[in-house]
Amino acid sequence: MKEPTAWLASFVVAAAAGAWCASCLSLPTVEEFASGVIDPGKSDTGSGDASLDQDSTIGPDASQEQPSDASAEEPLADADDSGGEAGDALMDGSTLKKIGEACTSTSECDGKLFCMPTGSASVIGTCTMSCCTSAYCPPDFVCRPEAAGAVCVSAAKLGLTLAIINAGEPCSDPWQCRSGRCESGLCADTCCSDANCATNACSLVNDGTSSTWQCAKWSSGHDQPGGATCTSHSECESNYCRFSVMGSVCSAPCCGTTQCADASTNHCMYMMEGSVAVRQCTNSIFTSAKPCCTTSDCEAGKTCIAVQDSVPTGTGNKQAWVLTCQ
């Protein structure tokens, strides 16, 4: 009687093991301004400038959101906040693109990045972000003036080697500067306000093709602040005397009206200077798209991106690329 019982017990254990195995089988990641006047949606994911915070950084490694007042802004300095190593997934299963990668629409770009619709060959058709200085971009990107405004551009595409010296500080070679630019013994870079420049002023300068706000040091003159009356550019700290039938005044750069000398009479807007729309404090009676310098100037959920808009010329309007929140 013991043998059949033992055999039956073995059979039950074997059957149970077989059932477990069967269940196992079924178990199933981018020069100074010429004496004459000349002179663009996505959700905010909080990416950073270091690795790519879309339009504040976007890119491989460095960024931090800036406060809306450019005078108080500080460069981004964090690592990848673009949405993870692989980025967020698109509906088709692919991943969102990082700063510098080719794109056809902003919806393809990660974090606060946007797809650059215009500009030089180094940045057009790539995911990028707006910036004040090169320090706002990932380590291997620099802030460069483009058709719509300053954006982060790949240093490699420009053939640049970068170091760490900031704008306004002494240099002897371009590679020593964070911006990859050494002019007249000082590192040169773009800017949103004087706060971005070490010992000089944020002035309207000309790079040979268009005008942009850049840190510049003047040997003489240029001592009148924004809002002061003027008759020539050389009188203004900003190197920009805005001529107007309502009275010519020194115009300063701005990212919002609160940065203008007298917000009740001067407001921040775009005005055409030659073929480029320039963000500035002005007493103009005209209106334009509201300027932004970085995504930190936008309300939650919006990004500072490049778009085409109708910009006042003083006698009419002209279509131009600008940076605005969308």
C-alpha distance (Angstrom), angle and dihedral (degrees) to the residues before:
residue distance angle dihedral
M1 . . .
K2 3.83 . .
E3 3.83 93.1 .
P4 3.85 96.4 58.5
T5 3.81 89.6 44.9
A6 3.80 91.9 52.2
W7 3.81 90.2 46.2
L8 3.79 91.7 50.1
A9 3.83 92.1 49.1
S10 3.82 90.4 51.5
F11 3.79 89.9 49.5
V12 3.84 92.5 52.3
V13 3.85 92.4 49.1
A14 3.81 91.5 47.9
A15 3.80 91.9 48.8
A16 3.81 92.1 49.7
A17 3.82 90.7 49.8
G18 3.77 89.9 49.9
A19 3.82 91.4 51.7
W20 3.86 90.4 51.2
C21 3.81 91.2 50.4
A22 3.76 91.1 49.0
S23 3.79 90.0 53.5
C24 3.84 88.9 48.9
L25 3.79 90.7 56.6
S26 3.78 90.4 53.0
L27 3.90 94.5 54.3
P28 3.49 110.6 104.2
T29 17.12 145.1 -172.7
V30 28.47 170.7 -165.6
E31 18.86 171.9 169.6
E32 3.26 117.2 -79.4
F33 3.71 125.3 -70.6
A34 3.77 113.5 -77.9
S35 3.71 113.8 -108.0
G36 3.78 91.3 -107.8
V37 3.78 120.4 69.3
I38 3.74 115.3 -97.6
D39 2.72 129.0 146.9
P40 15.37 163.9 145.2
G41 11.84 168.5 -127.0
K42 3.04 128.9 -90.7
S43 3.74 144.9 103.6
D44 3.79 120.6 -97.1
T45 3.77 108.0 -110.7
G46 3.77 94.9 170.9
S47 3.76 98.7 -117.9
G48 3.73 118.4 166.3
D49 3.75 138.4 -122.3
A50 3.63 94.4 -113.1
S51 3.68 100.9 63.2
L52 3.54 100.2 7.9
D53 3.60 129.7 -60.2
Q54 3.62 97.3 177.3
D55 3.48 110.7 -114.1
S56 3.60 101.6 3.7
T57 3.63 93.0 45.4
I58 3.46 123.4 -16.1
G59 3.44 114.0 168.7
P60 3.63 142.9 73.6
D61 3.69 107.4 -49.1
A62 3.70 132.2 -3.3
S63 3.65 142.4 50.1
Q64 3.66 149.3 105.1
E65 3.74 129.8 -172.7
Q66 3.76 116.3 -94.0
P67 3.74 126.8 -138.9
S68 3.80 114.9 -104.4
D69 3.82 92.9 -110.5
A70 3.80 103.1 79.8
S71 3.80 90.2 -156.1
A72 3.77 88.2 65.3
E73 3.76 98.1 37.0
E74 3.76 120.7 120.2
P75 3.79 127.2 -161.1
L76 3.73 119.7 -96.1
A77 3.72 115.1 -99.0
D78 3.69 114.0 174.8
A79 3.69 135.2 96.4
D80 3.72 129.3 -108.2
D81 3.76 113.1 -23.5
S82 3.70 96.1 152.1
G83 3.70 95.7 114.2
G84 3.76 105.6 -70.7
E85 3.75 135.9 -55.9
A86 3.75 94.1 -62.4
G87 3.81 97.6 32.0
D88 3.79 126.0 -130.8
A89 3.75 117.4 -48.5
L90 3.79 122.2 -109.3
M91 3.78 121.6 -139.8
D92 3.80 90.9 -99.7
G93 3.80 90.7 57.7
S94 3.83 96.1 -104.4
T95 3.81 122.0 117.6
L96 3.81 131.5 -109.6
K97 3.81 114.1 -96.2
K98 3.79 126.2 -108.4
I99 3.78 127.8 -130.7
G100 3.81 112.1 -66.6
E101 3.79 95.2 22.5
A102 3.81 121.0 124.1
C103 3.81 117.2 -97.4
T104 3.77 142.5 167.0
S105 3.82 98.9 -158.1
T106 3.80 139.0 18.8
S107 3.79 91.3 -115.4
E108 3.81 87.5 72.0
C109 3.84 93.7 57.9
D110 3.79 126.6 91.5
G111 3.79 128.8 -121.0
K112 3.81 115.3 -22.8
L113 3.79 94.0 -15.1
F114 3.79 124.8 118.7
C115 3.79 133.1 -163.2
M116 3.85 108.0 -103.0
P117 3.83 107.0 -125.9
T118 3.81 97.0 -170.9
G119 3.81 142.6 14.3
S120 3.80 137.2 76.2
A121 3.78 125.9 -14.7
S122 3.82 88.9 -102.8
V123 3.78 94.1 67.0
I124 3.80 112.9 13.1
G125 3.77 112.0 110.6
T126 3.82 94.4 17.8
C127 3.79 133.8 106.2
T128 3.82 108.5 -101.3
M129 3.78 143.0 147.5
S130 3.81 137.8 -133.8
C131 3.83 118.5 -101.9
C132 3.80 144.7 -178.3
T133 3.82 98.3 -148.6
S134 3.78 135.9 -3.0
A135 3.80 89.1 -96.5
Y136 3.82 87.1 70.1
C137 3.81 89.8 63.8
P138 3.81 130.8 72.8
P139 3.86 113.7 -82.0
D140 3.80 94.5 -96.1
F141 3.82 95.1 46.4
V142 3.83 131.6 75.3
C143 3.79 132.4 -154.3
R144 3.80 110.1 -111.1
P145 3.83 133.1 176.5
E146 3.78 111.4 -112.4
A147 3.80 134.7 172.7
A148 3.79 92.9 -78.6
G149 3.81 99.7 34.0
A150 3.80 140.4 -73.8
V151 3.80 115.0 -28.1
C152 3.80 137.6 164.6
V153 3.82 114.3 -90.0
S154 3.80 128.9 -174.5
A155 3.83 110.6 -98.2
A156 3.80 89.1 -149.7
K157 3.82 91.7 58.3
L158 3.81 88.3 53.2
G159 3.80 91.9 46.8
L160 3.81 92.3 -117.6
T161 3.80 132.8 149.8
L162 3.80 113.0 -156.0
A163 3.81 136.6 -151.3
I164 3.81 130.0 172.0
I165 3.86 110.7 -92.8
N166 3.81 110.8 121.8
A167 3.82 131.3 -139.4
G168 3.80 116.5 -66.1
E169 3.79 94.7 21.5
P170 3.88 122.9 115.0
C171 3.81 120.1 -88.1
S172 3.80 139.2 162.5
D173 3.81 99.9 -164.5
P174 3.83 133.3 33.2
W175 3.81 93.2 -123.6
Q176 3.83 89.9 64.7
C177 3.81 91.0 65.6
R178 3.78 128.1 83.5
S179 3.82 86.7 -134.7
G180 3.81 94.9 47.4
R181 3.84 88.7 -122.6
C182 3.83 127.6 110.6
E183 3.82 114.5 178.4
S184 3.82 125.4 175.7
G185 3.80 90.9 -14.4
L186 3.81 95.4 -52.2
C187 3.78 132.1 95.0
A188 3.82 108.5 -108.6
D189 3.78 125.8 -151.1
T190 3.78 143.7 153.2
C191 3.82 120.0 -89.9
C192 3.78 145.1 -167.9
S193 3.81 96.6 -155.7
D194 3.84 142.2 -9.4
A195 3.80 87.4 -86.0
N196 3.81 88.3 73.0
C197 3.84 92.2 58.0
A198 3.82 123.3 77.0
T199 3.83 104.1 -149.7
N200 3.78 102.8 -10.1
A201 3.78 140.9 59.3
C202 3.78 133.9 -93.7
S203 3.81 99.2 -110.1
L204 3.79 138.6 172.9
V205 3.81 105.6 -105.7
N206 3.78 135.5 170.5
D207 3.79 121.9 -124.5
G208 3.80 93.0 -166.1
T209 3.78 95.9 -89.3
S210 3.79 106.8 44.2
S211 3.79 142.5 -6.8
T212 3.78 126.2 -99.3
W213 3.80 141.0 163.6
Q214 3.81 109.0 -90.6
C215 3.80 137.6 160.8
A216 3.82 106.5 -97.5
K217 3.81 136.6 171.7
W218 3.80 119.3 -147.5
S219 3.82 125.0 -154.0
S220 3.82 92.8 -149.5
G221 3.79 142.3 -0.9
H222 3.79 117.4 12.1
D223 3.81 92.8 110.1
Q224 3.80 103.4 127.0
P225 3.83 116.9 101.2
G226 3.77 127.3 -135.1
G227 3.79 112.4 -68.4
A228 3.85 94.9 28.5
T229 3.81 117.5 126.1
C230 3.81 114.5 -105.1
T231 3.80 145.0 174.3
S232 3.84 99.5 -162.4
H233 3.81 139.7 26.6
S234 3.82 92.0 -116.7
E235 3.82 90.6 67.4
C236 3.79 93.2 62.5
E237 3.81 129.0 81.2
S238 3.78 85.5 -140.3
N239 3.85 92.4 50.5
Y240 3.78 85.9 -127.9
C241 3.80 124.3 109.6
R242 3.77 106.6 -178.2
F243 3.80 106.9 -144.3
S244 3.78 113.5 -146.0
V245 3.79 139.8 159.1
M246 3.80 85.1 -125.1
G247 3.81 90.6 60.7
S248 3.82 132.2 -66.1
V249 3.79 115.4 -100.1
C250 3.80 138.1 170.6
S251 3.78 105.9 -95.3
A252 3.79 121.5 -150.1
P253 3.81 129.9 -156.7
C254 3.80 117.4 -99.2
C255 3.77 144.1 179.1
G256 3.81 93.7 -164.7
T257 3.81 140.6 4.8
T258 3.82 93.2 -100.6
Q259 3.82 87.7 70.4
C260 3.81 93.7 59.0
A261 3.82 119.0 100.6
D262 3.79 94.8 -115.7
A263 3.77 111.4 15.8
S264 3.82 90.8 -169.9
T265 3.81 93.1 65.2
N266 3.80 103.2 14.6
H267 3.75 122.6 57.2
C268 3.79 134.7 179.3
M269 3.79 114.1 -106.3
Y270 3.78 144.3 131.7
M271 3.81 120.2 -90.1
M272 3.79 125.7 178.6
E273 3.81 116.3 -110.1
G274 3.77 105.4 -176.2
S275 3.80 105.8 -50.1
V276 3.81 97.3 -20.9
A277 3.79 132.1 80.8
V278 3.83 109.2 -130.8
R279 3.82 123.1 -162.2
Q280 3.80 108.2 -133.4
C281 3.78 147.4 148.9
T282 3.79 106.4 -100.6
N283 3.79 143.3 163.4
S284 3.79 90.5 -139.4
I285 3.79 117.9 140.9
F286 3.80 89.2 -142.6
T287 3.78 126.1 92.9
S288 3.80 135.0 -142.9
A289 3.77 140.7 171.1
K290 3.80 110.3 -54.9
P291 3.85 108.5 -98.3
C292 3.78 124.0 -127.1
C293 3.81 129.9 -175.0
T294 3.79 99.7 -165.4
T295 3.78 135.7 -2.6
S296 3.81 89.4 -94.1
D297 3.83 86.1 74.8
C298 3.80 89.8 62.2
E299 3.77 131.4 82.4
A300 3.75 118.2 -103.4
G301 3.77 113.1 -69.8
K302 3.82 95.0 24.1
T303 3.82 131.0 100.3
C304 3.82 131.6 -149.3
I305 3.80 100.7 -117.7
A306 3.82 141.2 160.9
V307 3.81 117.1 -95.7
Q308 3.79 137.0 156.9
D309 3.79 115.1 -109.0
S310 3.80 141.6 164.5
V311 3.83 107.2 -95.2
P312 3.85 126.2 -167.8
T313 3.82 116.6 -112.3
G314 3.80 96.5 -173.5
T315 3.78 92.6 -101.8
G316 3.77 100.0 42.6
N317 3.78 140.2 -32.2
K318 3.79 136.7 -70.0
Q319 3.80 133.3 -166.6
A320 3.81 110.5 -111.3
W321 3.79 141.1 155.2
V322 3.79 115.6 -99.0
L323 3.80 139.3 168.3
T324 3.78 113.0 -115.3
C325 3.81 138.6 150.9
Q326 3.78 117.0 -90.1
